[in-house]
């Protein structure tokens, strides 16, 4: 693992540890728009059609998406880089499994996952580390298993925050187009199924990109 990968993992972890409580309070459901929820329902249906196998919610945060997938009958567990987020998720959803980990080095056997969900978590992965993460997706997925990614998209490709919720942080965001994300997934050996952009709603400052792919 390169020094740059170690650096972004360290700063992302410490930043979310600092803001975990306020983040969970500010975004209690995390999915205010019905279109977002409908895409997750479609993802759950694709997982079920491909046969029973556990799904990883990568960047699971306080666990609201993990819990939603569970309510849809999907066998799911959450993985997050931040120990503080994992603690909150376990407290809020004690019937589900959450553990600390990184999507750039998943502690999972090959070809065992029935799907991967990564909502607003790849935004913290720098460009040079994205191929490693998507290679891990390909390695751990079963044939035919789907991947659903969601991310902020827009004109500026990089943003850095030094403060959030009154806490000092060191957090980088990379905004990518659905086409750019789809290209990276294809390079990793995954097959594009669909991509779309949802325009900003309410207090949202940026459009939302979605990419659905699968392992062939």
Number of C-alpha atoms within 10 A of each C-alpha: 9 8 8 12 16 10 11 18 18 15 16 20 22 20 22 23 17 20 19 22 15 15 17 18 10 11 12 13 14 17 15 12 11 9 11 16 15 11 15 20 15 12 23 24 14 18 25 18 11 15 12 13 18 17 26 25 26 24 27 28 30 30 30 20 23 28 23 18 20 17 11 13 13 22 20 25 20 27 25 25 24 25 20 20 29 26 18 18 25 17 13 14 16 10 10 17 15 27 18 18 18 17 24 19 13 16 12 12 10 14 15 16 24 27 33 25 26 20 23 19 21 25 20 22 21 17 13 11 17 21 17 18 20 22 19 19 28 24 20 23 28 21 18 19 28 27 28 23 21 24 26 25 23 17 10 10 11 14 11 11 12 12 13 16 13 10 12 14 21 18 20 19 21 19 24 21 22 23 14 11 23 22 14 17 26 16 13 20 16 26 19 19 13 13 18 14 17 15 12 13 12 7 6 10 12 16 16 23 23 24 21 22 23 25 23 14
